[in-house]
Amino acid sequence: MRWLVGAVLAAPALPALADEGGVGFWLPGNYASFAAAPGEPGWTFPTIYYRSVADANASKSFTTGGRIVAGVEATADFVFVAPTYTFGAPVAGGQAALSLAAAVGHVNARIDATLTTPNGAALSGSETDSRTGFSDFYPTATLKWNRGVHNYVAYAAAGAPVGTYDADRLANIGINHWALDGGGGYTYFNEQSGNEVSAVLGFTYNFENRDTSYQNGIDAHIDWAYSHFFSPTFHFGAVGYFYDQLTGDSGSGAVLGDFKSKVSGVGPQGGWFLKNEWYLNLKGYYEFGAKNRPEGWDLWLTLAIPLGATTRASE
């Protein structure tokens, strides 16, 4: 069974749904169980539904599109597709895979007040915005090594700014700047005991958003997961993440200073192997400890379909 979960969850980096104000390219919770487990050579087609609800009270201010705003509320619904190809020939003694993710979705955003505008005028009053569109592109490369119950992964990802974006709008889908992310992780998976533990550490460098002269700082993120197989086809456990901005924001648009952000999340998860070795995973996170960032909850529903791999129903 391990070969399939490795192929299924060799997920690419997925984007944050807003930019500036301490939120960059990385979407916390991207990696979870079996993050470093190997996969079967061939094509896999993960499809992910992502739901996020977040808010920050009126005492917290953020920079958005050159404005300082307060009292942010946002909801997002996205469907990501991430075709992934796993190579059969070893690379550096490990298993290489390439993927490309993109999404279509809808964002609703609301603010309680606009405190300043780009020309310095002071305004007040609430404002709402909603938008449907396409995300940026997110290519990812992974390299995995297996040593019995121990598995290791190194990854590199990028964000190409081709998504729906307008600096004058509250609701955006693309982040309007390039981003690079890389890191590594570990999975302990004992098929006899049915226990699995995974953790992935990464770092993100964000380039400048030239429309707003705003550049997010470098951030660090850890995604972790634990699960136990209660039957050959069902596992259940917990997931979590830690996100911490290491360096401050910069550029003439960063009028609130370095504005370092952080947030943590934790929640349950469950995974099922379905007919024809399809795999379904549901996980959710409750956020806490947010600084310079809205917090709330998010839900991930993943269906992964192996296309080019040989079915091993007996495993």
N, C-alpha and C positions, 0 to 999 in steps of 0.2 A: 504493500500500500504506500510505502514511503515514496516510491518513484513518482506517484501521481500527485501527492500533495506538494512535492517540490516543484513540479512543473506548473501546477495550478497557481501557487502563491509566489512564483517568481515575478511579483508585480512590479511595474514601473513606478517611478515617482509620480505622484499626483499633485495638482497645484493647490495652493491656497486660493480662496475665492475672493480675496481683497488684497490690497497692497498698501504700503506706507503705514504709518501709525504702528510700526512694530510687527506687521504681518507680511511675510515674504512668500517665497516660492513653495516651501515645504508644507505639506498638509499632514499634521501629526496623526498617527494611526495608520500610516501607509503600509508599514510592515507589521506582521503579527506572527501567528504560529507557523512553524516550518519555514521561516524566512531563509534559512541557509541550507535546507534539505535539497538534495539533488533532484533533477527532473529527467524524465524520459526524453530522448531526442525526438524532435518533431515540433509541430505547431500546436499551440494552445491558444484558446480565445477567451480570456476572462472578460466578463461584463459586470460592471459594478454600479449599483444604485447607491447614491450618497445623499443623505439628508442632514442638514445642519441648521440649528437654531441658536443664535447668540445675541447677547445684548450687553450694554454697559450703561450705567445710570448717568444722569445729567451732570454729575460732578466730574466725570471723566471726559477729557477733550482729546480729539484726534485730528490729524491733518489728512484731508481728502481732497484731491484735485486742486491744491493750492488754497483751500479754505480750512479754517479751524472750526470743527463742529463738535457738538456735545450731545450726549444721550443717543448712542447708536443702537439700533435694532436691525437685525438682518436674518433672513431665512434663505436657504438655498436648496434646490433639488437638481441633481445632476445624474446623468447616465454616462459612464466612462466605458470605452472599449479599448482593450490593450492587447492586440495580437502579439504573441511572443513566440520566437523560434529558439529552440534549444539545439545546439550542435552536438553531433555524435562523436566527432574526433576530439580528443583531449587538447586543452590549451594550458600550458604551464602546469601540467599535472592535474588540472581541474576541468570543470564542465562550464562552458561559456553559453550565454544566452543573450539575445537582443530583443527589445520590445519597443513599441511606439504607442503611446496613449494619447487619447483626445476625448473630448466630451461635448455634449450638448446639454444645456440646462437653463434653469430659470432662477433669478435672484430678485428678492424683494428687500428694499432697504428703507429705513426711516431714521431721521434725526430729530431731536427735540429743538435744536437751535443751531443757527449758523452765527458764530461769534464774530468772524472777520471774513472778508472777501479778499481776492488778490490785490485789489486797489486800496485796501485798508479801510473800507467802509464797514461800519458795525451794523449788523442786521440781527433780527430775532424771528422766532416763529418756527414751527415744525415744517418738515419737508419729507415727501416720500418719493420713491422711484422704484420701478420694476423693469426687468429686462430679460429677454430670452435670446440666446445666442450660442456661439461656439467658443471653446476654450483654446488656449495655446496648445502647441505640440510638446510632448514630453518623451524624448528618446532615453532609453536606459540600457546599460550593459552590465551584466553580472558575471562573476566567475566564482564557482563553488568547488569545494573540496570535501570529500567524505572520508572519515577515519572511524569506521565502526559506528558507535552511537554518537560520535562527535562530528559536527558539520560546520563548515566555515564559509563565509561569503564576503567578497569585495564587490562594490558596485560603484558606478558613476552614472550620473543623470544630468539632464539639462532641461531648461525651459526656453522654447523658441516663441517670441511674442507675436503671435499671429491671431490671437483671439479677439473677441468683441471688447472694445475699450473706447471710452470717451472721457477725457479729463474733466469735462463739465458735468458728468453724470455721477450720481451716488451709486448706482447699481452697475457694476462691471464684472466681466467674466475673465477676460485676459488681464495680465498684470503689467503689460506694456514695457517690459524690460527683460533682458536675458538673465538667466540664472544658471549657476553650476552647483552641483551637489555631489558629494562622494562620501564613502564610509565603508564600514565592514560590520559583520555580525556573526553570531554563533547560535546553533541549534543543538540541543541535547535531545535525542529521540531514541527511546528504548522500546522497541516493539514488544518485547516480552512483558514488561511492566505496564505498557500503555501510556507512559508519562512523556511529556514533551515540554521543553522550556526554550524560548528564543529571545534574543535581544539584538538590536541593530543600532549602532551609533553612527551619526552622520553630521556633516557640516555643510552649510550653504553660503555661497557668495552671491550677492545680488548686485547686478549692474544698475546704473542710474536710469531712472525713468525720465527721459529727456523732455517730456511734455510738462512735467511738474518740477524738474530740477531736484528730484528727491532720490536718495540712494539709501536703501536699507542696509543695516550693518550685517556682519557675519553672525550666523546663529548655529547653535548646536541642538541636536534632537536625538532622543533615545525612544525607540518603540520596543515594547516588551510584551510577552505573552506566555501563559501557561495553560496547558490542556491535558486532559486524561481521556483515553478511549474507554468508554463504558460498554461498547460493543464493537465488532469489527468495522461498523459503518458509521458510528457516531462518537464524536468527542466533544467535551464541554470544559470550559475553564474561564480564565480572566485575561483581560488585555489592559494595557495602559501606555501612557507616553509622558515624556518630559520635554518641554521646549524652552530654550533659554537663549536670548540674544546676547552674544559675547561682546560685540563692539557697537558703538552708537550709530544712529542714522546721521547722514551728512548731506551736503548740498544746500543751495540757497532756499530750497523749498522746505527744508527741515526746520521750520520756525519754532518748534517746541523743543529744540535741542536734540540730545542723543536719543531720547525716547526709547530706551531699551525695554523689550517686552519679554514676558515669560508666561507659561501656562502649563498645567498638568491635567491629565485625564485618566479615568479608570472605569472599567465596566465589564460586563459578561460577554462571553462568546460561545457559539456552538457551531459545529461543522458536521455535514452529512454527505456520505457518498451515495449517489443516486444511481438510477438505471444507466447502463452503458458507461459507467465510471465517471459520469459527470459529478461535479463537486459543488455543494452549496454551503456558504458560510454567512452567518449573521453575527455582527458584533456591534456594541454600542459603548459610547464613552460619555461620562459626566465630567465636565471640566471644573477645575477649582484652582485657586491660587493665581488668578490672572493679574498681570500688571501691564498697564498700557496696551490693553488688548480686551476686546469683548470676550465673554465666556458664556457657555451654555451646554449643549449636548449635541452629539452627532451619531448617526447610524449608518452602517455599511452593510449592504447585502450584495454578496458576490456569487456569481454563477460562472464556473469555469468549465469549458468544453474542450477536451483533448481532440484535436483534428487529425494530426499526423502520427500520433504515437500508437504503438501496438497495444491493444487492449489485453490486460492480464487479469481476467476475472477471477482467477484462482488465487491471486495475491491479496 
